[in-house]
Amino acid sequence: MKKPISRKMHGGADYAYAALAAVLPELAGFEEEEKAKLLCRIIGCGTLTYTLFTRAEWGLFKLIPFKAHLITDFTAGIFTLGAPWLFNFSQNKKARNAFLAIGLTSVVASILTKAEEM
């Protein structure tokens, strides 16, 4: 399968994803759902952290191999997809759907990115 997302493009998307995840409760209107709000902050900060430590053009500290970064993206995406049920906020439609959207985004981006080390 041809993978259309380059390592460079992926990095830009990850920084945007981290920022979006952190403010998602306010953007999607579920800031009253405390567990979901906290998880969004954790997902945003976590993504920013491992992105900064990735061995790529856009990594600041260049410690984590890019393939490990992609595996982390995939794993975090699967966790995010299940989070509404794991943390019991699936009844909140806005929070559940926001988590499904960002989780699916993470999984798809990890699958569609060329896994070429720097």
N, C-alpha and C positions, 0 to 999 in steps of 0.2 A: 504494500500500500504506500502510495506517495504521501509524504507528510509535508503539508504546506507551511507549517510554522517554523521559522528559523530560530536558532538560539537567541539571536539579538531581539527579534520580535517578541519572543517569549518573556524576556527580561522586562521589557517595557510593559507588557500585559500584567506581569506579576506585581510590579509596583502599583499599577492602577487597581488591580484586584485587592491588594492589601488595604489601600485607602478606602475602596468601596466597601469591603467587608466591615471595616471599623465603623463606618457611618450608616450602614444599611438599616439599623433599627429606626433611625430618624427618617431616612429616605422612603422606606417602605411602610412606616407607620406602625411599628410594633414595639416602640420604646417602653411600653408598660410591661412587656414580657421580660422580666429580669434575667431569667436563665438564658434566653435567646440573645438578649442584649450583651450579656457578659461573654457568651460564646463568640459572638461577632467580633468583639474587641480582641479576644484571644486568637481567633482565626486571623484577623488582620495583623496583629503584632507578630504572631508566629510566622505567617507568610513573609512579612517584611524581614524578619530575622534570618530565616534560612535563605532568602533571596540575597540579602547583603553578604552572606557567607559563601555563596556559590562561586565556583571557579568558572567565571564567564566574564565577558566584556563589562557587564553591568554590575558584577559583584564587587563589593568594596574590600572584602577580606580574602576572597578566593581560596577557601579551604575545602568546601564540599564539592565533589565531582558533579558535573551537570547531570549525569545519569541518575545519581542519587537524589538530586533535586527533583527530577521528573517523577521518580518513585514516591518521593514525599508529597508532591502535588497530587498524584493519583490516590495515595492513601488518605491524605487529608480530605480529598473530595469525597471518597467513600464514607469517611467519618461524618462529613457535613451532610451528606444525603440521609444518613440515619439519625442524625442528632435530634430532630423533632420528636422522634419516638423514644430514643435513648434518654432524653432529658424531659420528656413528658410535656411538650408544648405543641404537639401536632394538632390539637384542636384550634389553635390560633392560625387561621388561614393565611394571614399576611406573613407571619414568621415562618410557617411551614413552607410556603411557596418560595419565599426568599431564600431559605436554606436549600431547597431543591434546585433553585436556579444557580446559586453560586457553587453548590456541590457538583452539579452537572458540568458547569463551566470548567471547573478544575480538572475533572476527570477527562473531559473531551480535549482540553488544551494539552494535558500531559500525553495523551495518545497521539495527537496530531502534530506534536513537535518533533523535529529531527533530533535524535539523541547523539549529537556530535560533540565530543569533548573539545575544549579549547586547546 
